[in-house]
Amino acid sequence: MHDSVDEVIKTRRFLKERLQRDYTTLRGYQAERSNVRQLLRRTAEMGESNSLLLIGPRGAGKTTLINAVLTDLLENKSFVDNTLIVHLDGNLHTDDRLALKSITVQMRLENAADGKVFGSFAENLAFLLQCLKAGDKKSKSVVFVLEEFDLFCTHHNQTLLYNLFDVSQSAQAPICVLGVTCRLDVIELLEKRVKSRFSHRQVFLFPSAHKFEEYAGLFQQLMSIPSSKDLKSAADRVDSLELLKSDAFTFQRNHFDGVEYNFDKRYAENWNKQIAMIIKTPAAQKTLQMLYDFDISEAFLKNFIYRLVAQLKPDAPHITGEQLTMLAAQYESDDKVELLCGLSVLELCLIIAIKHHSSIYDRDPFNFEIIFARFTKFAKVSTTMQGVERAIVLKAFEHLRIVELIMPLSSSGLGKVQKEFEMHKMALTYGQIQQAVQRYQALPTEVAQWAQSSLI
């Protein structure tokens, strides 16, 4: 029994760490990966200068693609010996002076540049690149990775980008500039002189799960315990990251290493069988289909699985279909419906009156007097709503406005019109109101019936 408890805790830790700290495993994007790899290889081996922009939404895998390509190229001895990697981030290096300081440190040229006075940014950068030269074509290649590339476009005169692209266009030294951004209009942010020096080579990354089966397969893969052979081959790849001589790239120091986990073979087989069985159940398929329709990115799925794995405990050692469904229901829930379920019965009655007014008059604007007249009609035949004072109903109406379930038509405020006569519109759909009425706990039957029909 004690062994099984240890295995559950170990499984939970293993799955969580793999989800969080696996920085170099890229699934899909074969053509894009090959494109970037060829570019970097040509810079290292043939001394070619290039520039490229990686564009895609957040969580699409842009940084992971660069990490994966660099890890692939660490097997290439000439790349390791002949290339320096400089990593800049738009959030950290907020001006060109800071960026140049970081470039000097990452190229390990602080001593060479110490005490020298440079007339311009271009002169300083040219000196740094000159220091790497050891003859004609023997100059070391430099790969510049610019994260949050769009933020560098906001720097004064775009001096850094101008000089980097200028060097990549001329034959001064072999450099490759890789920009990473989530802005599709990033080319429009470049100044004319910078744009003319950029190669206009762009790689777009968009999460592509063309088939639902692939998405379900990815879920199973991320939830499964790999064999010891797979763990060993992954560990060898992680060990090669030590060759990455860069202080700015920190992912190799904190990278997930699965070789320290040693699972009982029978336990791992049973776990994987159980995961495969759950995925085949109709409830799990329906849940995964909902997640697939909601967001097809791997980052979203990893986030979901992390929350699922966190529910593993010694007294609940397996993931169940019910846990999967309940967790997915949180993603489906509508905030407006939750808000409606938290209203008082009086406030919900006003919402129902507004709904009836909107459906009869084709979503015409309304004021408090119109809704109060409709509510009074219902209150006369209702046992629960009789004797509610006008001032209390007005207060409830104002609360609906405060929580923005109804919105005033004019933004001029209450100066010109009395608050009872100010026109409003409804900020809800009929479906949301219907859902709230069904889910509202202890709602009087007559209110629920009134919600179905405006006839009293």
N, C-alpha and C positions, 0 to 999 in steps of 0.2 A: 504493500500500500504506500509506504514511504517513498519507494522508487517512482511510482506513478505520479505522486505529488511533485517530486523533483522534475520529472519529465514535462509535466504541464507548465510549471514555472519556466523551465528552460525553453519550451516551445514558444511561450508568450514572449519571452525576451528576444529570442532569435527572430521571430516574425516582425516584431516591432523595430528592432535594430536594422533589419534588412530593408524595411520600408523607409526608414528615416535616413540611413547613412550609406545607401548604395548609390554613389555619385557617377559611376561610369557605365552602368548597364543601360544601353539604349535599345529599345525595341522598335522595329520598323525603321523608316527613313533611310533605306539602304542607298538609294541614288544620291540623296543629299550628303550622307556620310562619306560616300566614295568621292564625291565632288570636293568636299573640304579636305579630305585626306590627300588627294592628288595635288591640290593647291599647296598644302604645307610641304609635301614631299619635294615638289619642284623647287620651292624656295630653299630648302635645306640642301638638296643634291646638286641643283643646276644654277643656284644663285639668282633665280628669277624673283622679281618683285611683283607682288599682287595685292589687291584689296578686295574685300568681300563683305557683304552685309547679310547677317542672319536675321530674318524678320518672322515674327510669329507671336501669338497671344501668350500671356503669362502661363507658365505650367506646361507649355507645349514640348519642352525638352531642348531648348537652344543651348543652354549652358552644359547640359548633360551630353549633347552631341559633341561639343568642343572637348569636354573631358574624355569622352569615349575615343575620339580621334587621336588625341594626344597619347592616351594609353596604348592604342594600336601602334602608334609610331615609335613608342619606346623600345619596340623589338628591333627597330632599324638603327644600327650602330652609328651610321653617318648622321642621322637626325639628332641623336643624343649628343654626339661630339661637336656638331657644327651649329647648333641652334640655341639661342637664348630666348626665353619666354618672358614677356613683360605683360603684367596684368593690371589694367586700370579700371576703376569703377566710377561712373558718373556721380554716384551718391557720395563717394569718399573724396574724389579729386575734383573739388568744386571750381577750381580755376587752374589755368595753365602752369602757374608757378608750382603749385602742389604736385601737378602731374609730372612736371619735369624733374622735380626732386625725387619722386617715386621711381621714375625711369632710371635716373642716375644710380639710385640704391640697388634696384633690381638688376642693373647691368654690372654691378660691383665696380663702379668707376668713381666712387666718392673721392678716393685719393688723387686720381688723375685730374679731376675737375676742381679739387680744393684750391682756393686762393686765386683761381683764374677769373678774370672779368670778361664777360661776353657782351658784345654790343647789342645782340638781338637773340630772340628765341631760336631762329634758324641757325645762327652761328653756334649756339650751345649744342643743339641737336646734332649738327654736322660734326662737331668735335667728338661727341660721344660715339657716333658711328665710325669716325675715323680711328678711334682708339681700338676698335675691334678688328681693324684691317691688319693682315699679315701678308701683304703682297697683293697681286691683282685679283684673282678670283678666290683667294683663300679667306676672304673676309667672312667672319661669322654671320650667320643669318639671325635676324631678330623677328620674332612673331609677337606683334602687339595685339592683345585681346582687350577690346574696349566694351565692357558691360555698360548697359544703359547708355548706349551710343547717342540717343537723342538729347541727353543732358549735356554732352560735350558740345552740341550745336549751340547751346545758349552762352558759351564762353565768349569773352570779348574778342571780336574779329575772327573767331574760330581759328586762332593762330596754331594751336596744336594740330587740328585736323588738316589745316592747309599744309603745314610742314611735313606731316606724316605722308599725306597723299602725294606731295611734291617729290619726296624721296622715292616713293614707290613707283612714280612715273619716270624719274630720271635714273641714271645708272650709278648713283652714289654708293649705295650698299644694298645688299639683298634684304628687303624687309617685307613682311606680310602683315597687313592690317585687317583684323577680323572685328567687325562691329556687331554687337548684339543688341537688338531693340524690339520693343513690342509695338512700335508706331509704324503704321503702314505708309504714312505720308512723310517718312523721315528724309527722303531725297529732297523734298520741297523745303526742308529746314536748312539745307546747305546753301552757303553763299555761292554766287556765280563762279568765282575763282576757285572755290573748293570743289564744286560740282564738276567743273571741267577736268579736274585732276583725278577724280574718282573713276574707277574702272567700270562702274555701273553693273558690277556682278552681284546679283542678289539671289539669296536662297530663301524660299518661303517655307516655313514649317507650320503645318496645321494638323491637329490631332485627326488621324484618319483611321477610324474603325469601320471599314466598309461593311463588314459582316458582323452580325450579333454573335456568331459562333466564336469569332476571334476574341471578342470582349469577354465572353464566358470562359474561354480558354485562358485568358490573361488573369482573370479572377482566380481560377483554379491554380495557376502557376504561382501567383503571389501568396496563396494560402498553403501551398504544399511544402513539405520538408524535403529538400533535395538529398540525393544519395551522397555518401562520403566521397565518392569519386568526383562528383560535380563540385562539391565543396572544396576539394583539393585543387581542381583546375582553376576555380575562381580565386583561391588563395594565392596561387602562383601569379595570376594577373595583378592582384593587389600588391604583391611583393615587388613587382617591376616598377611600381610607382615611385620607389626610392630613387630611381634614376632621374626623376623630374626635379632638376635642380632649380627650384623657384621658391622664393620666400612668400610670394604673393598668392600662389595657388596653395590653399590650405587643405583642400579636400583629401589629399593623400594621407595627411596626418591622422585624420579622424574617420578614414574609410572603413566601412563594415568588412570584417574578416571572419568568414564563417567557419574557418578551420578549428577555432577554439571550441566549437560546439560538437559534442560527440553523442549522437542520439542512439538509443537502443533500436536495432534494426526492425524488430517486430513492432515496436511502438510507432516508428515512422511509417511503416507499411499500413498499419491500421488507421493512423491519422489520415494518410493520403486517400485510402479507400473511403473513409467516412466523408471526407470533403467531396470526393467524386460523386458519392451517392446523394449528398445534399443538393449539389448543383443540378442533378437530373430531375429533382422533384418539381412538379408544376409550380408550387408556391415560390421556390427559389428562382425559377426561370422567369416568372412574372416580375419578381422583385428586380432581377438583373436587367430585364427589358426596360423597366421604369427608370433605373439608373442610367441605362444606355441612352434612353430618350432625353434624359435630363442633362447629361454631360458625358461626352465620349472620351474625354482626356484621361490619360493614365494617372495624372496627379490627383484628380478627383476620386478615382477608384482607390488609389492608395490611401487617401484620407479616410474614405469609407471603411476600408479593411482595417485600418489602424484602430478605429473606434470599435470595430467588431471584435478584433483580437484582444482589446483591453478588457473585454467582458469574460475572458477565460479565467477561471478560478479553480483551486483544487476540488471544491465541491460542485463545480460545473465544468468538467474537464473537456467538453466538446462543444463545438459551435452547432447550434440547432437552426432549423428553418425558421422557427418562431423569432429567434433573435435577429435573424436577417431581415424578416418582414417588419418587425417593430422598429428597427433602426432606420430602415428605408422610409417608413411612414413619417419620420421626423423631417425628411427632405421634401416630402410631398405636402406637408401641412401648410396652409395658407395663413399668413400673419393676420390678415383682416378677419378671417373666420375666428381665429383665436381671440382677437380683440372683441368681436361681437359676442362670443361666449362669456366674456368677462363683464358684460354690461348688466345693468339691473333690468328687471322685467319691464318697468315703465319705459326705459330707454329703447329696449328691443321693440316694444309696442309702437313707439314713434318711428323706428326704422321700418316696421311693417307698414305703417300708415304712409310713409314716404314711398315705399315700394309700390303700393296700390295706386297712389297718385301718379307715379311715374309710368306705370304700365297703362293706366287709363288715358293719360294725357301725353303719351309718347315722350316721356322724359322731359317734360316742360319744367322750368324752374318753379320753386315753391318758396313760401315764407312760413313763419311760425303759425300765423292765423289759419292758413289753409290746412296745415297738418293738424292743428289743435281741433278744428271743426270735425275732421275725419276721425280723430282719436275720440272726441266726445261722443260721437255717434256710436262707436264701439263700447265706450265705457258705460253708456246707459243700459246696454243689454248684458254687460259683463258683471260677474259677481266679484271678481278680484280687483277691477280697476275703478269701481264706483267711488265717488267722493274724493278723487284726487284733485287738489287745488290747482288753479291755473298757474300760480307762481312756481309751484314745484315742477309742473310740466315744462314751463319756460326754462327753468334751471337745467332740466334733463336735456332739452333741445340745445342749450348752449354748450353742454358737455359734449354732445355729439360733434359740435363744431370744433371744440378744442382738440378732440382726438382725431379730427380730420376725416370723419366718416361722411360728413357733409361739408361742402366748400362754398364760401360766399362768392357770388358772381362778380361783385365789384371790390376792388382793393382799397377804395377810398376810406373805408372804416364806417363807423356809426354816426358820423357828424351830421349827415344830411337826412338820413332815414332812421325812423325809430326801429329798434332791433326786432320788434315783432313783425315788421313789414319788409325787412331786408331779404332779398331773393337769394336762394341757395340752389346748388345742384348736388346730386348724390354721387359720392365717390366709391360706389360699390356696384357689383354685378348682382343680378337676381339670383344667380347660382350660389354666390357666397352667402346671401341672406338665407336661402333655402337650407344650405349646409348647417349654418349656425342654429336655425330653428330645430333641425333634427338632432343636433348634438348638445343643445342647451339642456343642462340638468334641471329637473323638477320644474319644467315650464308648464304653466297651467294649460289644460287641454283646450280650453276655448281660445287661448292666444294662438296655439299651434293650428287650430282649425281656421282661425281668422287669417293666418298667414297663407293658407292654401286658397282662400276665396275672399274677394273684397265684398261679397254680399253679406249683409248682417241680418 
